[in-house]
Amino acid sequence: MGKKGKKEKKGRGAEKTAAKMEKKVSKRSRKEEEDLEALIAHFQTLDAKRTQTVEIPCSPPSPRLNASLSVHPEKDELILFGGEYFNGQKTSLYNELYVYNIRKDTWTKVDIPSPPPRRCAHQAVVVPQGGGQLWVFGGEFASPNGEQFYHYKDLWVLHLATKTWEQVKSTGGPSGRSGHRMVAWKRQLILFGGFHESTRDYIYYNDVYAFNLDTFTWSTLSPSGTGPTPRSGCQMSVTPQGGIVVYGGYSKQRVKKDVDKGTRHSDMFLLKPEDGREDKWVWTRMNPSGVKPTPRSGFSVAMAPNHQTLFFGGVCDEEEEESLSGEFFNDLYFYDATRNRWFEGQLKAVTNPVPTLPPLPGDSGLGETCPGHHCGDSGLGETCPGHQW
């Protein structure tokens, strides 16, 4: 009994410390964010001049990072939104929307009236209802010199069928943040973690929120059990059994004045409804077997058709008191939730590449059509039925 009481008291103490830190960060960053609000408003004024939806075939988008890339629920398309780019002197933020056609290998820029403000490090989740919807929460805007930040706490939905943006206003949601993670779970959006940063202070989160897609309301989840420590840039994915896996990520803490220590997380947790109840959740620590990724953050995650989670790339930052260096990865891992096991991906080179054929009569040579079947195969993977060449 004494141990339990001591543990609960310690937990409450940690909550109070986190609340004090958030209040401190909020106060110092408020002036910073007020300065950036004027710049954000200026860009929104420019966006307001857009009165109709225009789709323009284009070359691939310019270089950017911390954008979102989502799979259309009904079409062979990827949807790219937002992001940032630093050219060595100036930081640029985007709220552009691009659509990539996987089969045709083509890009289209879609200009839609009243889009969300420019941002990066947000989260975007696609759901199938209503002909497909892209939900976007949070993210950040940076000053041109990249030294001041504004963290959003707004929620938007892009109606894919009508190509219209809508801001959804609902109270009780997460505070402004970026680097968080969000997934679709049944008819809810589940959001975890992230961070908020100003010039001098920062705070990392490990709170959990749910947004109901039927009632358009936020609720705070208070799972039992021991969950992940505060972090950003982690993996978050839904398992075939209906649980939610959180893996890895990054956080930092101040060890002394003006000196921060970063932590690369490599632990894994399962969040699931307790006893099948959607109003009661529980955290469980997981210890998967297999070949695990090395500690990292900022990796990309995608779900395979066989319910395996694909895990690619990421960065491992090495921090000293006066320096920061990062090692970037291009390796591939699979996590099989049904077996709770990691697998290292082995990519093999194509041993029998498609032969180059002479152009047929009437063919410009720009698209090598399948001999005997004028199927219009562009060489981009659309093989002609009956001729798998």
C-alpha positions in Angstrom: 0.0 0.0 0.0 2.8 2.3 0.9 4.6 1.7 -2.4 1.5 2.3 -4.4 0.8 5.6 -2.6 4.4 6.7 -3.1 4.2 5.8 -6.9 0.9 7.7 -7.3 2.4 10.7 -5.4 5.5 10.6 -7.7 3.2 10.5 -10.8 1.3 13.6 -9.6 4.5 15.4 -9.0 5.6 14.7 -12.5 2.3 16.0 -13.8 2.7 19.2 -11.8 6.2 19.7 -13.1 5.0 19.2 -16.7 2.2 21.7 -16.2 4.6 24.3 -14.8 6.9 23.9 -17.7 4.1 24.2 -20.2 2.9 27.4 -18.6 6.5 28.8 -18.6 7.0 27.9 -22.3 3.6 29.3 -23.2 4.3 32.6 -21.6 7.7 33.1 -23.2 6.5 31.9 -26.6 3.3 34.0 -26.7 5.1 37.2 -27.7 7.1 35.2 -30.3 3.9 33.8 -31.8 2.2 37.2 -31.8 5.0 38.5 -34.0 4.5 35.6 -36.5 0.7 35.9 -36.6 1.1 39.1 -38.6 3.2 37.3 -41.2 0.8 34.3 -41.3 -2.1 36.8 -41.8 -0.3 38.4 -44.7 0.1 35.0 -46.5 -3.6 34.2 -45.8 -4.6 37.5 -47.4 -2.7 36.4 -50.5 -4.4 33.0 -50.4 -7.8 34.7 -50.1 -7.4 36.0 -53.7 -7.8 32.4 -54.9 -11.5 32.1 -55.7 -11.8 28.8 -57.7 -10.1 25.4 -57.8 -7.5 25.1 -60.5 -5.6 21.9 -61.4 -2.4 22.3 -63.2 -0.2 19.4 -64.5 3.3 20.1 -63.3 6.8 18.8 -62.8 7.6 17.3 -59.4 7.3 19.6 -56.4 10.4 21.6 -55.3 12.6 20.2 -52.6 11.0 20.3 -49.1 10.9 18.4 -45.8 8.4 17.8 -43.1 5.5 17.7 -45.6 2.8 15.0 -45.4 2.3 12.4 -48.1 -1.0 10.4 -47.9 -2.6 7.6 -49.9 -5.9 8.4 -51.5 -8.5 6.0 -50.2 -10.1 5.2 -53.6 -7.6 6.1 -56.3 -4.0 5.2 -57.1 -2.9 8.6 -56.0 -0.7 10.2 -53.3 -1.5 13.6 -51.8 1.3 15.9 -50.8 0.6 18.9 -48.5 2.8 21.6 -46.9 6.4 21.3 -45.9 9.4 23.6 -45.5 12.6 24.4 -47.3 15.8 26.2 -46.2 18.1 27.4 -48.9 21.0 28.4 -46.6 19.7 31.9 -46.0 15.9 31.8 -45.8 13.2 29.4 -44.5 10.1 29.0 -46.7 6.9 27.4 -45.6 4.3 25.9 -48.0 0.6 25.1 -48.0 0.6 23.8 -51.6 -1.3 20.7 -52.5 0.0 18.2 -55.0 -1.4 14.9 -56.3 0.8 12.2 -57.7 -0.7 9.6 -60.0 1.1 6.4 -59.3 0.2 4.6 -62.5 0.9 7.5 -64.9 3.9 8.9 -62.9 2.5 12.4 -63.2 2.1 15.3 -60.8 -0.7 17.8 -60.6 -0.8 21.0 -58.5 -4.2 21.6 -57.1 -5.0 25.2 -56.0 -8.0 25.3 -53.8 -9.6 28.4 -52.2 -9.2 29.0 -48.5 -6.5 26.5 -47.7 -4.9 26.0 -44.2 -2.1 28.4 -43.5 1.5 27.5 -44.5 3.0 24.8 -42.2 5.3 21.8 -41.8 5.7 19.0 -39.3 1.9 18.6 -39.1 0.0 15.3 -39.3 -2.4 14.3 -42.1 -4.7 11.2 -42.0 -6.9 9.9 -44.8 -10.3 8.3 -44.1 -12.8 6.8 -46.6 -16.0 8.5 -45.6 -17.7 11.1 -47.8 -15.7 10.1 -50.9 -12.5 10.4 -49.0 -11.3 13.0 -46.5 -7.8 14.3 -45.6 -7.6 15.5 -42.0 -4.8 17.8 -41.0 -3.9 18.9 -37.4 -1.2 21.2 -36.0 2.3 21.7 -37.3 4.4 24.8 -37.2 5.3 28.0 -39.1 8.8 29.4 -38.9 10.1 32.9 -39.4 12.3 33.5 -42.5 15.4 33.3 -40.4 14.2 30.0 -38.9 14.7 31.2 -35.3 11.0 31.8 -34.3 8.2 29.4 -34.4 4.4 29.4 -34.3 2.7 26.1 -33.4 -0.8 25.5 -34.8 -3.6 23.8 -32.9 -6.1 24.0 -35.7 -7.9 21.1 -37.4 -8.8 21.0 -41.2 -10.4 18.6 -43.5 -9.9 18.4 -47.3 -13.0 16.8 -48.9 -11.4 14.9 -51.8 -14.6 14.4 -53.8 -15.4 18.1 -54.0 -11.8 19.4 -53.6 -12.8 21.8 -50.9 -11.0 22.8 -47.6 -12.9 23.2 -44.4 -11.7 24.3 -41.0 -13.3 22.3 -38.2 -13.5 24.2 -34.9 -14.0 22.2 -31.8 -12.9 22.9 -28.2 -11.0 20.6 -25.9 -8.4 19.6 -28.4 -4.6 19.4 -28.1 -2.4 22.4 -27.5 -0.4 23.9 -30.3 2.4 21.4 -31.4 4.4 19.8 -34.1 6.2 16.5 -34.5 3.1 14.7 -33.1 1.6 11.6 -34.6 -2.0 10.8 -35.6 -3.8 7.8 -36.9 -7.3 6.8 -37.9 -8.9 4.3 -35.5 -12.4 3.2 -36.4 -14.3 6.5 -36.7 -11.9 8.5 -34.6 -8.5 10.2 -35.0 -6.1 9.3 -32.2 -3.3 11.8 -31.6 -0.1 11.3 -29.5 2.8 13.4 -28.4 4.8 16.1 -30.2 6.5 19.2 -29.0 6.2 23.0 -28.6 9.3 25.1 -29.0 10.2 28.8 -28.6 13.5 30.6 -28.9 14.6 29.7 -25.4 12.3 27.0 -24.2 10.6 23.8 -25.3 8.3 21.0 -24.0 7.6 17.5 -25.3 4.3 15.8 -24.9 3.0 12.2 -24.2 -0.7 13.1 -24.0 -3.3 11.3 -26.0 -6.4 12.8 -27.7 -9.3 11.4 -29.7 -11.4 13.2 -32.3 -14.8 11.7 -33.1 -15.5 11.9 -36.8 -19.2 11.5 -36.2 -19.7 14.2 -33.5 -16.7 16.4 -34.4 -15.7 16.5 -30.8 -12.3 16.2 -29.0 -11.8 14.1 -25.9 -8.7 13.5 -23.7 -7.7 9.9 -23.2 -6.2 8.9 -19.9 -4.9 5.4 -20.4 -3.9 3.2 -17.4 -0.6 1.5 -17.3 2.9 2.9 -18.0 3.1 4.6 -21.4 5.8 6.3 -23.4 7.7 9.2 -22.1 7.2 12.5 -23.9 8.6 12.5 -27.4 8.1 13.5 -31.0 8.9 12.0 -34.4 7.9 8.5 -33.4 6.1 5.7 -35.2 2.4 5.3 -34.7 0.4 2.7 -36.5 -2.8 0.6 -36.1 -2.4 -3.2 -35.7 -4.8 -5.8 -37.3 -6.0 -6.6 -33.8 -7.2 -3.0 -33.3 -4.4 -1.7 -31.1 -2.1 1.3 -31.7 1.7 0.8 -31.7 4.0 3.7 -30.7 7.7 3.1 -31.3 10.9 5.2 -31.0 11.1 9.0 -31.4 13.1 11.8 -30.0 13.1 14.2 -27.0 15.5 16.4 -25.2 15.8 17.9 -21.7 17.9 20.7 -20.2 20.7 19.3 -18.0 22.1 22.7 -17.1 21.8 26.3 -18.2 21.9 26.5 -22.0 22.9 22.8 -22.3 20.3 20.3 -23.6 20.6 16.5 -23.8 18.8 14.7 -26.6 17.4 11.2 -26.2 16.8 8.7 -29.1 14.0 6.4 -28.0 13.9 2.7 -29.1 11.1 1.5 -26.9 7.7 0.3 -28.1 4.3 0.5 -26.5 0.8 -0.8 -27.3 -2.3 1.4 -26.7 -5.6 -0.4 -26.8 -9.1 -0.3 -25.4 -9.4 -2.0 -22.1 -11.9 -4.9 -22.0 -13.2 -3.8 -25.4 -14.5 -0.4 -24.1 -13.8 2.6 -26.3 -13.9 5.0 -23.3 -11.2 3.2 -21.4 -7.7 2.6 -22.7 -4.5 1.0 -21.4 -0.8 1.3 -22.2 1.4 -1.9 -22.4 5.2 -2.1 -22.8 6.2 -4.3 -25.8 9.3 -6.3 -26.4 9.3 -7.5 -30.0 11.7 -10.1 -31.3 13.7 -10.1 -34.5 16.1 -7.6 -36.0 15.2 -4.2 -34.6 16.0 -0.8 -36.1 18.8 1.1 -34.4 17.5 4.1 -32.3 16.3 7.0 -34.5 13.5 9.5 -35.2 11.8 11.2 -38.1 11.5 7.9 -40.1 8.6 7.3 -42.5 6.0 4.7 -41.9 3.5 3.0 -44.2 1.1 0.1 -43.9 1.5 -2.8 -46.3 -1.6 -4.7 -47.6 -0.6 -7.7 -45.4 -1.0 -5.4 -42.3 2.8 -5.2 -41.8 4.2 -1.8 -41.0 7.0 -0.6 -43.3 9.6 1.6 -41.6 12.1 3.5 -43.7 15.0 5.9 -43.0 15.2 8.4 -40.2 18.0 10.2 -38.4 20.2 9.6 -35.4 21.5 12.9 -33.9 24.7 12.9 -31.9 24.7 16.0 -29.6 27.6 17.5 -27.7 27.5 20.7 -25.7 28.6 22.9 -28.6 27.8 20.7 -31.6 25.2 18.6 -33.3 25.8 16.0 -36.0 23.3 13.6 -37.5 23.5 10.2 -39.3 20.8 9.6 -41.8 19.5 6.2 -42.8 18.1 4.6 -45.9 17.4 1.1 -44.5 14.1 -0.6 -44.5 12.4 -2.6 -41.7 9.1 -4.5 -41.4 7.1 -4.9 -38.2 4.7 -7.8 -38.1 2.1 -7.0 -35.3 0.5 -10.5 -35.5 3.9 -12.0 -34.5 5.3 -9.0 -32.6 8.5 -9.3 -34.6 10.8 -7.0 -36.5 12.3 -8.0 -39.9 15.1 -6.3 -41.8 14.0 -5.5 -45.4 16.3 -6.8 -48.1 15.8 -4.9 -51.4 17.0 -6.8 -54.5 18.1 -5.3 -57.8 16.1 -6.2 -60.9 18.0 -9.0 -62.6 16.0 -9.1 -65.8 15.2 -5.5 -66.8 12.6 -4.8 -69.4 14.3 -4.9 -72.8 14.4 -1.8 -75.0 12.4 -2.4 -78.1 12.4 -0.5 -81.4 9.4 1.8 -81.9 6.5 0.3 -83.7 5.0 2.0 -86.7 3.2 5.1 -85.5 4.9 5.0 -82.1 7.1 8.0 -81.3 9.4 5.9 -79.3 8.5 7.9 -76.2 6.4 5.0 -74.9 7.4 1.5 -75.8 4.2 -0.3 -76.5 3.9 -4.0 -76.0 4.5 -6.0 -79.3 1.3 -7.6 -80.6 -0.8 -5.6 -78.1 -1.1 -1.9 -78.6 -2.0 -1.5 -74.9 -0.4 1.9 -74.5 2.0 0.7 -71.8 4.2 3.6 -70.9 6.9 1.4 -69.4 5.8 2.6 -65.9 4.6 -0.7 -64.7 1.2 -1.1 -66.4 1.7 -4.4 -68.1 -0.6 -5.6 -70.8 -2.9 -8.5 -69.9 -1.6 -11.6 -71.6 1.9 -10.1 -72.2 3.8 -9.9 -69.0 7.1 -8.7 -70.6 
